[in-house]
Amino acid sequence: MKLRLTLALLVAMAVGAAGTLAAVPLFRSSVAPSLAPPPLAPGAVAGLEPGETRDIQVFRQATPSVVFITTATLRRGLFSADVYATPQASGSGFVWDHDGHVVTNFHVVESGDAIVVGLADGSEWPARVVGVAPDKDLAVLHIDVPAGALVPVVPGTSEDLLVGQRVLAVGNPFGLDHTLTVGVVSALGREIRSPGGRLIHDIIQTDAAINPGNSGGPLLDSRGHVIGVNSAIYSQSGSSAGIGFAIPIDTVRRLVPQLIARGAPIQAGIGASFVPEAFTRRAGLDGVALLEVFPGQPAAAAGLRGLMRTSRGGIAVGDRIVGVDGQPVSTPDELLDAFDAKGVGSTVGLTVARGGEKRKVELKLVETD
């Protein structure tokens, strides 16, 4: 597609005398001839191996659901009232439902003032961000497109993936139209750092080539079901080195409805803040030390204590959470991930240390900011 026509149209934005954006058409939204591959004709796969036939079918099934995303930053001219567009990023995404919601990576859209989504039929549509989860590198966009023009993906599951399982990545690397790469699940349970600074756990590692522009596109299993969102690569050159990472679809399925409904993920917690990991490590403490306990919240009701000022003006550590439901935790990220996995309204069993003593505390998780 065109980073090309999209950005040229963005430049067409003009500022009126009153300083508001003029009513200039920005996007080509008429339906162009379909770019989706036609169905395989009978006999077209003669001579191909079963694996090749399967990959071809998965690609043709997925292509109508995969979109091309471009973003630009709008700037006012230094010596005029004109507005011009500076290209920021491009990436991929996929249609989530018939209501016009599109899933992609947060880092694809975080710096853009104007976002355009290109569909497989060649049409391009202005998009708005309806929800973001920077800590999981996820974003949901919305485009006003007739429902009949959208082909949502089929979400699968990521909890039962196996190393060695065949996977396929579809996206728009380097701005090229729909591109297929094939590989396997190379490892499970990896961790990557999100744009929000938190570690994302349970990441899928794959050797299917993922390049700039693939970010936000789907990682598919051999049935064509989405098992992850391609998010990052490990590379010294910036291009694929055979180590790509995808956010598991189970995380996506949990968060997307929250992002659509409220614009942000629901964070489960106990009504307390936590001492940063760097400080507890420096002090040689295990677990997650409580920084502050908020009145009227579950942690306060259970008698948990945060940092306290001593009579001599020093700081004393109160309680440390060293386990959740019998599993050890050592960082705030691990603790918050454990809360997220349980969800608001669930009861968690905490192992709490104070000084050299430990005790069990059961708390009900609540929604926190």
JOTA-V345321 format. One record per residue. N is the residue number from 1. RES is the residue in one small letter. SS is DSSP state (helix for helix, strand for strand, loop for the rest). NEAR is the number of other C-alpha atoms within 8 Angstrom. Layout:
N_RES_SS_NEAR, N_RES_SS_NEAR
This chain:
1_m_loop_9, 2_k_loop_6, 3_l_loop_9, 4_r_loop_7, 5_l_helix_7, 6_t_helix_12, 7_l_helix_11, 8_a_helix_8, 9_l_helix_11, 10_l_helix_13, 11_v_helix_10, 12_a_loop_10, 13_m_loop_12, 14_a_loop_11, 15_v_strand_12, 16_g_loop_9, 17_a_loop_6, 18_a_loop_5, 19_g_loop_7, 20_t_loop_7, 21_l_strand_8, 22_a_loop_8, 23_a_loop_4, 24_v_loop_7, 25_p_loop_6, 26_l_loop_8, 27_f_loop_11, 28_r_loop_7, 29_s_loop_7, 30_s_loop_5, 31_v_loop_7, 32_a_loop_7, 33_p_loop_6, 34_s_loop_7, 35_l_loop_7, 36_a_loop_9, 37_p_loop_6, 38_p_loop_5, 39_p_loop_5, 40_l_loop_6, 41_a_loop_5, 42_p_loop_5, 43_g_loop_5, 44_a_loop_6, 45_v_loop_8, 46_a_loop_5, 47_g_loop_4, 48_l_loop_7, 49_e_loop_6, 50_p_helix_6, 51_g_helix_6, 52_e_helix_8, 53_t_helix_10, 54_r_helix_9, 55_d_helix_10, 56_i_helix_8, 57_q_helix_8, 58_v_helix_11, 59_f_helix_11, 60_r_helix_12, 61_q_helix_8, 62_a_helix_11, 63_t_helix_12, 64_p_loop_13, 65_s_loop_13, 66_v_strand_17, 67_v_strand_15, 68_f_strand_16, 69_i_strand_13, 70_t_strand_14, 71_t_strand_16, 72_a_strand_16, 73_t_strand_12, 74_l_strand_10, 75_r_strand_8, 76_r_strand_9, 77_g_loop_9, 78_l_loop_5, 79_f_loop_4, 80_s_loop_6, 81_a_loop_11, 82_d_loop_8, 83_v_strand_12, 84_y_strand_13, 85_a_strand_11, 86_t_strand_8, 87_p_strand_9, 88_q_strand_10, 89_a_strand_10, 90_s_strand_12, 91_g_strand_18, 92_s_strand_16, 93_g_strand_17, 94_f_strand_15, 95_v_strand_16, 96_w_loop_10, 97_d_loop_11, 98_h_loop_11, 99_d_loop_5, 100_g_loop_13, 101_h_strand_12, 102_v_strand_13, 103_v_strand_14, 104_t_strand_16, 105_n_loop_14, 106_f_helix_13, 107_h_helix_10, 108_v_helix_14, 109_v_helix_11, 110_e_loop_6, 111_s_loop_10, 112_g_loop_11, 113_d_loop_8, 114_a_strand_11, 115_i_strand_13, 116_v_strand_13, 117_v_strand_13, 118_g_strand_12, 119_l_loop_12, 120_a_loop_13, 121_d_loop_11, 122_g_loop_12, 123_s_loop_12, 124_e_strand_12, 125_w_strand_13, 126_p_strand_10, 127_a_strand_12, 128_r_strand_8, 129_v_strand_9, 130_v_strand_11, 131_g_strand_12, 132_v_strand_14, 133_a_strand_12, 134_p_helix_12, 135_d_helix_12, 136_k_helix_10, 137_d_loop_14, 138_l_strand_14, 139_a_strand_16, 140_v_strand_15, 141_l_strand_13, 142_h_strand_11, 143_i_loop_12, 144_d_loop_7, 145_v_loop_8, 146_p_loop_6, 147_a_helix_8, 148_g_helix_6, 149_a_helix_6, 150_l_loop_13, 151_v_loop_10, 152_p_loop_10, 153_v_loop_12, 154_v_loop_7, 155_p_strand_9, 156_g_loop_8, 157_t_loop_10, 158_s_loop_10, 159_e_loop_5, 160_d_loop_5, 161_l_loop_8, 162_l_loop_7, 163_v_loop_9, 164_g_loop_7, 165_q_loop_9, 166_r_strand_10, 167_v_strand_14, 168_l_strand_15, 169_a_strand_15, 170_v_strand_16, 171_g_strand_20, 172_n_loop_14, 173_p_helix_13, 174_f_helix_8, 175_g_helix_12, 176_l_loop_8, 177_d_loop_9, 178_h_loop_9, 179_t_strand_9, 180_l_strand_9, 181_t_strand_10, 182_v_strand_10, 183_g_strand_11, 184_v_strand_13, 185_v_strand_16, 186_s_strand_10, 187_a_strand_9, 188_l_strand_11, 189_g_strand_8, 190_r_strand_10, 191_e_strand_9, 192_i_strand_8, 193_r_strand_9, 194_s_loop_12, 195_p_loop_10, 196_g_loop_9, 197_g_loop_7, 198_r_loop_10, 199_l_strand_10, 200_i_strand_11, 201_h_strand_8, 202_d_strand_10, 203_i_strand_14, 204_i_strand_15, 205_q_strand_13, 206_t_strand_15, 207_d_loop_11, 208_a_loop_14, 209_a_loop_13, 210_i_loop_16, 211_n_loop_12, 212_p_loop_10, 213_g_loop_12, 214_n_loop_16, 215_s_loop_18, 216_g_loop_16, 217_g_loop_17, 218_p_strand_15, 219_l_strand_14, 220_l_strand_13, 221_d_loop_12, 222_s_loop_11, 223_r_loop_6, 224_g_loop_11, 225_h_loop_11, 226_v_strand_15, 227_i_strand_15, 228_g_strand_14, 229_v_strand_16, 230_n_strand_16, 231_s_strand_13, 232_a_strand_9, 233_i_strand_13, 234_y_loop_9, 235_s_loop_9, 236_q_loop_5, 237_s_loop_4, 238_g_loop_9, 239_s_loop_10, 240_s_loop_12, 241_a_loop_9, 242_g_loop_9, 243_i_loop_13, 244_g_strand_17, 245_f_strand_12, 246_a_strand_14, 247_i_strand_14, 248_p_strand_13, 249_i_helix_14, 250_d_helix_10, 251_t_helix_8, 252_v_helix_11, 253_r_helix_9, 254_r_helix_8, 255_l_helix_9, 256_v_helix_10, 257_p_helix_8, 258_q_helix_12, 259_l_helix_16, 260_i_helix_10, 261_a_helix_6, 262_r_helix_8, 263_g_loop_10, 264_a_loop_9, 265_p_loop_10, 266_i_loop_8, 267_q_strand_11, 268_a_strand_13, 269_g_strand_12, 270_i_loop_12, 271_g_loop_12, 272_a_strand_12, 273_s_strand_8, 274_f_strand_10, 275_v_loop_11, 276_p_loop_7, 277_e_helix_9, 278_a_helix_6, 279_f_helix_8, 280_t_helix_13, 281_r_helix_9, 282_r_helix_7, 283_a_loop_6, 284_g_loop_6, 285_l_loop_7, 286_d_loop_9, 287_g_loop_12, 288_v_strand_16, 289_a_strand_13, 290_l_strand_17, 291_l_strand_10, 292_e_strand_10, 293_v_strand_14, 294_f_loop_9, 295_p_loop_6, 296_g_loop_6, 297_q_loop_11, 298_p_helix_12, 299_a_helix_13, 300_a_helix_13, 301_a_helix_9, 302_a_loop_8, 303_g_loop_6, 304_l_loop_10, 305_r_loop_11, 306_g_loop_12, 307_l_loop_11, 308_m_strand_9, 309_r_strand_8, 310_t_loop_8, 311_s_loop_5, 312_r_loop_4, 313_g_loop_6, 314_g_loop_7, 315_i_strand_8, 316_a_strand_8, 317_v_loop_9, 318_g_loop_13, 319_d_loop_13, 320_r_strand_12, 321_i_strand_14, 322_v_strand_14, 323_g_strand_12, 324_v_strand_14, 325_d_loop_8, 326_g_loop_8, 327_q_strand_6, 328_p_strand_8, 329_v_loop_12, 330_s_loop_10, 331_t_loop_9, 332_p_helix_11, 333_d_helix_8, 334_e_helix_9, 335_l_helix_12, 336_l_helix_10, 337_d_helix_8, 338_a_helix_9, 339_f_helix_13, 340_d_helix_10, 341_a_helix_6, 342_k_helix_9, 343_g_loop_10, 344_v_loop_13, 345_g_loop_7, 346_s_loop_8, 347_t_strand_9, 348_v_strand_12, 349_g_strand_11, 350_l_strand_14, 351_t_strand_14, 352_v_strand_13, 353_a_strand_12, 354_r_strand_9, 355_g_loop_6, 356_g_loop_5, 357_e_strand_6, 358_k_strand_8, 359_r_strand_7, 360_k_strand_8, 361_v_strand_9, 362_e_strand_8, 363_l_strand_12, 364_k_strand_11, 365_l_loop_15, 366_v_strand_11, 367_e_strand_9, 368_t_strand_9, 369_d_loop_3
